[in-house]
Structures are given as structure tokens and as C-alpha cells.
Amino acid sequence: MNPENKTVIITGASSGIGEATARRFYEAGSRVVLAARSADRLHALALELDNNWERVLVAPMDVSEKAAVQQLVDQTLQRFGSVDILINNAGRGLFAAVADMDEAKLHHLFDVNFFGPLYLIQAILPMMQAQGAGVIVNVSSIIGRVTIPTSGGYCATKFALGALTDTLRMELRSSGVKVVAVFPGATHTAFTANAMGTTRPRETPRGFAVQPDRVAQAILRGVQHESRDVYVTFTDRMFVTVGRMAPRLMDWLLPRVF
């Protein structure tokens, strides 16, 4: 889909990958809806993108609240008249061994990382189906395909999102609505610093982490080409490929790396 003159909702738009994605789509000519919990950061980004706010809508909200999700969609329709592209990017991290995982934190993680995207998909899907076009992007992670130690809760949410994404794609096969899954690897964001949990992973080896804008470029390309799966780097793709082809090797290797 050509994003020019299209309306795109981006969750988690106040920082990191979401902020970079908002910039990329605005530069591509889209009308961008900025959704996140931080109203101040969203307003600052909106002013930077468009002083007149002609192609920007700021929508402070929490994706884990179903009523707030519906309000976001209603605001978008009232302002721009349609939703053409949905980018489910908002997410939260949790680092803890399975034996030590806090149940309440895990429930919160699923509310944000899984149920938030589900609420948005269900809210916008009838309209996309009616117009016979649209792109739904779910931002997962390479550890939504291959697990790593002390990230079992986070991996579980992303594996669940991946299953939902693949099923939705099959269900919408003849509808004109496309479904894109994005699998970033290590990215220079505040994700780890903002994560919940009792442990922290080892620092990513130098040269493996990318800047958020590189992920944003991959998301934009995925929408333009209506790709099935999007990987940001060759290393990310190989990590997943080797993980699936040689699981015993990864069982031995990953605890030594992470």
C-alpha cells in the first residue's frame, strides 16, 4: 500500500521505534495518529512534525484499556474519516526466570503486548473490511520466534501475538486487508531500562543493535510491499532460521550468550 494520503495509527509513538515510525510515515505523506501514554512526548513530536497539526492527531491512551482503544478509533474516524494502516507497536518488557515470575506483572504484560493489539484489530477491522483495503502491522520480536533465558514471559506474549497474526492473515485472505508481522532484533531504545522484572539481560554485543529508524524503515517497506514477515537485518533473520532448524544448538548456545 502506498502510505501517501493514508491514515495510520501508531501505538507506542512517544519514543523509540514508534516515534521513528511516525516520522517515516509522516515524511511519506501519511496522516499520522500518535498513540501512547505520555501526552507530553506526543505533543512535542506532533509540533515537531507539523506545527499546524493538519496531518497529525495526538491521542494519549493506554492500549490495555479496551474503552480507550475504541475512543482512539472514534477520534481518528471523526478527524480523518478512515483508518488505512494500523501499526501495533506499543509493548512492555519483563525479565525474570520462570520460577520467579510475578503473576500480576505477567498479566499486565499480556494486557499490553497481546490484548492491546487484539482490541485495536477488532475495533478497526469491520471498517477495513467494508472498504476492502487496509494494512495491519503487528510489531513482534525475533524472540517471538526463538526464546532466550529470563525472557519467558515477554517471549510468551510475542509468540501469542505471532499466532494471532498468522491466523488473522489466513482469515482475511480474500478481504483486501493485508497483515504484516515485523520481527526486530536488538534495538537502541529505552526498552530494557523500562522493563519490569528481577533480572537484566547481558549487554548486546557491539554492532548487533540497530537504531530505531532502521526498524521504522523496515516497517514502512513492509507496508509498501504488503509483506508477510519483515526482518530488519540479515542477522535477525538468521537467528530465527537457525533457531528453528537447530533447536538443540540454540538450547546450548543461548544460555551462554544471555
C-alpha positions as CSV (number, residue, x, y, z in Angstrom):
1,M,0.0,0.0,0.0
2,N,1.2,3.5,-0.8
3,P,1.0,5.3,2.5
4,E,0.7,8.8,0.9
5,N,-2.7,10.4,1.9
6,K,-3.5,7.3,4.1
7,T,-4.4,7.4,7.8
8,V,-2.1,5.4,10.0
9,I,-2.5,4.7,13.8
10,I,0.8,4.1,15.5
11,T,0.8,2.9,19.1
12,G,3.8,3.4,21.4
13,A,4.6,6.5,19.3
14,S,6.1,8.6,22.1
15,S,9.6,7.1,21.8
16,G,11.9,4.5,20.2
17,I,10.6,2.5,17.3
18,G,7.1,4.1,17.4
19,E,8.4,7.7,17.3
20,A,10.8,6.8,14.4
21,T,7.9,5.1,12.6
22,A,5.7,8.2,13.0
23,R,8.4,10.3,11.4
24,R,8.9,7.9,8.5
25,F,5.2,7.7,7.7
26,Y,4.7,11.5,8.0
27,E,7.6,12.0,5.6
28,A,5.9,9.5,3.3
29,G,2.8,11.7,3.2
30,S,0.6,9.9,5.7
31,R,-1.9,11.3,8.2
32,V,-0.4,10.0,11.5
33,V,-2.3,9.3,14.7
34,L,0.1,9.3,17.6
35,A,-1.0,7.0,20.5
36,A,0.9,6.4,23.7
37,R,0.5,7.0,27.4
38,S,2.9,10.1,27.5
39,A,0.8,13.1,26.4
40,D,3.8,15.5,26.7
41,R,6.0,13.5,24.4
42,L,3.3,13.0,21.9
43,H,2.5,16.8,21.8
44,A,6.2,17.6,21.4
45,L,6.5,15.1,18.5
46,A,3.3,16.4,16.9
47,L,4.6,20.0,17.0
48,E,7.9,18.9,15.5
49,L,6.2,17.1,12.7
50,D,3.5,19.6,11.8
51,N,3.1,23.0,13.5
52,N,-0.5,23.2,12.1
53,W,-1.4,19.6,13.1
54,E,-3.1,19.2,9.7
55,R,-1.9,15.6,9.3
56,V,-1.3,14.8,12.9
57,L,-3.6,13.7,15.7
58,V,-2.4,13.2,19.3
59,A,-4.2,10.5,21.2
60,P,-2.9,9.9,24.8
61,M,-4.2,6.5,25.8
62,D,-3.4,3.1,27.3
63,V,-3.7,0.2,24.8
64,S,-4.5,-2.2,27.6
65,E,-7.8,-0.4,28.2
66,K,-10.5,-1.5,25.7
67,A,-12.6,1.6,26.1
68,A,-9.6,3.8,25.5
69,V,-8.9,1.8,22.3
70,Q,-12.4,2.4,21.0
71,Q,-12.1,6.1,21.8
72,L,-8.9,6.2,19.8
73,V,-10.5,4.7,16.8
74,D,-13.6,7.0,17.2
75,Q,-11.3,10.1,17.4
76,T,-9.4,9.0,14.3
77,L,-12.6,8.5,12.3
78,Q,-14.0,11.8,13.4
79,R,-10.8,13.7,12.4
80,F,-9.7,11.8,9.3
81,G,-12.6,9.7,8.2
82,S,-10.8,6.4,7.9
83,V,-8.1,4.1,9.2
84,D,-6.0,2.7,6.4
85,I,-3.0,1.4,8.3
86,L,-2.7,0.1,11.9
87,I,0.7,-0.3,13.5
88,N,0.6,-2.2,16.8
89,N,3.9,-1.2,18.2
90,A,3.3,-0.5,21.9
91,G,4.9,-3.0,24.2
92,R,6.5,-3.7,27.6
93,G,9.3,-6.0,28.7
94,L,9.7,-8.4,31.6
95,F,12.9,-10.0,32.6
96,A,12.7,-12.8,35.1
97,A,13.3,-16.6,35.4
98,V,10.1,-18.6,35.0
99,A,10.4,-19.8,38.6
100,D,10.5,-16.2,39.9
101,M,7.9,-14.6,37.5
102,D,5.4,-12.3,39.2
103,E,1.9,-13.3,38.1
104,A,0.4,-9.8,38.2
105,K,3.3,-8.4,36.1
106,L,2.8,-11.2,33.6
107,H,-0.9,-10.4,33.4
108,H,-0.1,-6.7,32.7
109,L,2.4,-7.8,30.1
110,F,-0.3,-9.7,28.2
111,D,-2.7,-6.8,28.6
112,V,-0.2,-4.5,26.8
113,N,1.6,-6.8,24.3
114,F,-1.3,-9.1,23.3
115,F,-4.7,-7.8,24.3
116,G,-3.9,-4.2,23.3
117,P,-3.2,-5.3,19.6
118,L,-6.3,-7.5,19.7
119,Y,-8.5,-4.7,20.9
120,L,-7.3,-2.4,18.1
121,I,-7.6,-5.1,15.4
122,Q,-11.2,-5.8,16.5
123,A,-12.0,-2.1,16.6
124,I,-10.7,-1.2,13.1
125,L,-11.3,-4.5,11.2
126,P,-15.0,-4.0,10.3
127,M,-14.2,-0.7,8.7
128,M,-11.2,-2.1,6.8
129,Q,-13.2,-5.0,5.5
130,A,-16.0,-2.7,4.4
131,Q,-13.6,-0.6,2.4
132,G,-11.9,-3.7,1.0
133,A,-8.4,-2.4,1.9
134,G,-6.1,-1.8,4.8
135,V,-2.8,-3.0,6.3
136,I,-2.4,-4.3,9.9
137,V,1.1,-4.4,11.2
138,N,2.0,-6.2,14.4
139,V,5.5,-5.5,15.7
140,S,6.8,-8.6,17.4
141,S,10.4,-9.5,18.0
142,I,12.9,-12.2,16.9
143,I,12.4,-13.6,20.4
144,G,8.8,-14.0,19.4
145,R,10.1,-16.8,17.3
146,V,13.1,-18.1,19.3
147,T,13.1,-17.9,23.1
148,I,16.0,-16.7,25.3
149,P,16.6,-17.2,29.1
150,T,14.9,-14.8,31.6
151,S,12.6,-13.5,28.9
152,G,10.0,-16.3,29.0
153,G,7.1,-14.0,29.9
154,Y,7.9,-11.5,27.2
155,C,8.5,-14.3,24.7
156,A,5.2,-15.8,25.5
157,T,3.4,-12.6,24.7
158,K,5.2,-12.3,21.4
159,F,4.6,-15.9,20.5
160,A,1.0,-15.4,21.2
161,L,0.9,-12.3,19.1
162,G,2.6,-14.2,16.3
163,A,0.0,-16.9,16.4
164,L,-2.8,-14.3,16.3
165,T,-1.1,-12.5,13.4
166,D,-0.7,-15.7,11.3
167,T,-4.3,-16.8,11.9
168,L,-5.7,-13.3,11.1
169,R,-3.8,-13.3,7.8
170,M,-5.5,-16.6,6.8
171,E,-8.9,-15.3,7.8
172,L,-8.5,-12.1,5.8
173,R,-7.0,-13.8,2.7
174,S,-9.8,-12.7,0.3
175,S,-10.8,-9.4,2.1
176,G,-8.2,-7.0,0.6
177,V,-6.8,-6.4,4.2
178,K,-3.2,-7.3,4.5
179,V,-1.4,-8.5,7.7
180,V,2.3,-7.8,8.2
181,A,4.5,-9.2,11.1
182,V,7.7,-7.4,11.9
183,F,10.5,-9.0,13.9
184,P,13.1,-6.6,15.1
185,G,16.2,-7.7,16.9
186,A,18.3,-5.7,19.4
187,T,17.4,-2.0,19.0
188,H,18.8,1.1,20.8
189,T,15.8,2.1,22.8
190,A,14.8,2.5,26.4
191,F,13.0,-0.9,26.3
192,T,15.4,-2.7,28.7
193,A,15.5,0.3,31.1
194,N,11.7,0.4,31.2
195,A,11.2,-3.3,31.6
196,M,9.8,-5.0,34.6
197,G,11.3,-7.9,36.4
198,T,14.1,-9.1,38.7
199,T,16.9,-9.7,36.2
200,R,18.5,-7.9,33.3
201,P,20.0,-9.5,30.2
202,R,23.6,-9.1,29.3
203,E,24.5,-6.1,27.2
204,T,24.1,-6.7,23.5
205,P,27.4,-7.2,21.7
206,R,28.6,-4.1,19.9
207,G,27.4,-3.9,16.3
208,F,24.3,-6.1,16.7
209,A,21.8,-3.4,17.9
210,V,20.4,-1.0,15.3
211,Q,18.9,2.4,15.6
212,P,15.1,2.8,15.8
213,D,14.9,4.5,12.4
214,R,16.2,1.3,10.8
215,V,13.3,-0.6,12.2
216,A,11.0,2.2,11.1
217,Q,12.3,1.9,7.6
218,A,11.6,-1.8,7.6
219,I,8.0,-1.2,8.8
220,L,7.4,1.3,6.1
221,R,8.8,-1.1,3.4
222,G,6.6,-3.8,4.9
223,V,3.5,-1.7,4.4
224,Q,4.5,-0.6,0.9
225,H,5.2,-4.1,-0.3
226,E,2.4,-5.7,1.9
227,S,5.0,-8.2,3.1
228,R,4.1,-11.3,5.1
229,D,7.1,-11.2,7.5
230,V,9.7,-8.4,7.9
231,Y,13.1,-8.8,9.4
232,V,15.3,-5.7,10.0
233,T,18.7,-7.3,9.4
234,F,20.2,-10.4,7.9
235,T,21.4,-11.4,11.4
236,D,17.9,-11.2,12.8
237,R,16.6,-13.5,10.0
238,M,19.5,-16.0,10.5
239,F,18.9,-16.0,14.3
240,V,15.3,-17.2,13.7
241,T,16.3,-19.6,10.9
242,V,19.0,-21.3,12.9
243,G,16.7,-21.4,16.0
244,R,14.1,-23.3,14.0
245,M,16.5,-25.6,12.2
246,A,18.8,-26.4,15.1
247,P,16.9,-26.0,18.4
248,R,19.3,-28.2,20.4
249,L,22.2,-26.0,19.3
250,M,20.3,-22.9,20.5
251,D,19.4,-24.6,23.8
252,W,23.1,-25.0,24.4
253,L,24.2,-21.6,23.0
254,L,21.7,-19.1,24.2
255,P,22.2,-19.6,28.0
256,R,25.9,-18.9,27.4
257,V,25.1,-15.7,25.5
258,F,22.2,-14.3,27.5
